[in-house]
Amino acid sequence: MYQNKSKKRKRKKCQHYGFREKEENEGSASSPTLKILTKRVNAFRIKTFRLEKKLTNIESQNKRTESTKSSSNPVLKDLHSPSMKMRDADMEERPQNSLNDKKQEYLTLLEAYPVWSKAVTSALLTFVGDLICQVVIDQVPSSDLKRVSLFTFLGLALVGPTLHF
């Protein structure tokens, strides 16, 4: 009795998603592996159908939001004004050393000299970290240069190269 109910549920689910499950009487193969594979294929079809449905919903939502943003937002309309275009032209004329340029330089150095780059970075971080520790946590009137130089050397010689390997 239980098996009949589960078969009926499977048939309804398969019919709902636009395909039908193969009957046990149909076809010549009735091996257990074929039954398992059929179940897996049907489950896969159901999952792909659901994902396609979600994807179409998301795409339609994106189209709706893009159309409402461009038509009703006064800030976006201001971006296309002539004064804004002049500001953009002024910005292009100035040479810029942006953060992305610095990051790209660091990454090229990291590729060319990986151990040295990491060692110097570690030394810089331990230097700043120890200074912050002395000023904020220990609250000393003057910083201990011997301690700062020791931590900086340890970052340069020990921590950076060790973390590379």
N, C-alpha and C positions, 0 to 999 in steps of 0.2 A: 504494500500500500504506500509506504513512504517513498519507494523508488518511483512509483507512478506520479506522485506529486512533484518530485524533483524534476522528472522528465518534462512535465507540463510547464513548470516554471522556466526550464531551459528553453523550451520551444517558444514560449511567449517572449522571452528575452531576445532570442534570436530573430523572431519575426519583427519585434519592435525595431531592431537595428538593421533590418532590410536583408537578412539572409536566413537560411534555414539550416537546422542541424540535420545531418544525415541520419536517416533511420537505421536501426540495427539490421533490418531486413534488406535494405538497399545495399547493392554492391556485393562483392564476393568476400571481402576481407572483414573478419570479425575478431581479429586478434586484439589482445589487451593493449598492445603498444599503439595500434592504430586508433583505438578509442581514446587513449591518453593524448595522442598527438592531435586528434580532432578537437578534444576539449581545449587544449592549449591554443590551437589555431583560432577557435571561436572566442576564447578569452582575449587573445591578441586583437582580433577584429573589433571586439567591443571597446577595448582600450583605445585603439586608434580612432575609432569613430568618436569617442568622447573627447579625445585630444583635438581632433579636427574641429569639432563643434566649439570647444573652448577657444581655439585659435581664431575662428571666424568671429566669435563674439568680441574677442580682444581687438581684432583688426577694425571691426565696426566702431568700437568705442574710441579707438585712436583717431579714426577719421572724424568722428563727431567732435572730439575735443580739439583737434587741429582746426576744424572749421570755425568753432566758437571762439578760439583764441585769436585767430587772425582777424575776425570781423568785429568783435566787441571790445577788445582790450585797447584803451587809449594809449597805454604805454608803448605797445607795439606799433601803433600808428605813428607815434612820435619818433620811433627809431628810424623811420624812413623819411623824416623831414630833411630839408636842405641844410639846416644848421647842424644836424647830426652827421650828415655826410661830410661837411667841412671839418668837423672835429675828428672824424676818422682819417681824413687826409692829413691833418696835422700830426696825428699819432703815427702814421706811416712814415712821415719824413724824419722823425726823431729816431736816433739809434737806440735800441732797447736791449738791455741785458736782463732778460727775464729769468725767472726761477727755472723755467724749463731748459734754458740754455746752460745754466750752471749745473743742472741735474745731468744733462747730456755730457758735459765735460767730465763730470765725476764718473759717469758710467764708462766713458772711453778710457779714463785713467784706470778704472777698476779692471777693465779688460786687459789693458796693456801691462799693468803692474799690480796684480791682485794682492799680493802679500803686503807690499809697501803701502798701497792705498788703504787697506784695512788697518794696518798698524798706525798710520798717521791719523786716521779717523778715530780709532780707539784712544790714541793719545789726546786728541782734542777733546773728546767726550769725557775722559777721566780728569783732564785739566779743569774743564768747566764744572763738572760734577763736584770735584773737591772744593773749588772756590765757593760754589753754592752751599755746600755742606758747612764750610767754615763760617760763612756770613749768616746763613739762615738758622742752622741747627745749633752750632757751637756758639754763635754770636760773639766771636773774638773781635777786639778792637782793631787789630792788624792781622793780616793773613800770614800764616806760617809758610814761607817760601820753600823751605826744605821739604815740608810735607807735600806741597803742591808739585814740586819737581820730582819727588819720589813717585807719586801717583802717576804723573805724566810719563815718566820713564817706564813704569810697570805697564801702562797701557800700550806704550810704543813697543817695548821689547817682549812682553809676555802675553798680554790679553789679545791684541790684534792678530799676531801670527798664529797663536794657538787656536783662535776661533776660525781661522782659515782652514785649518786641517781638522 
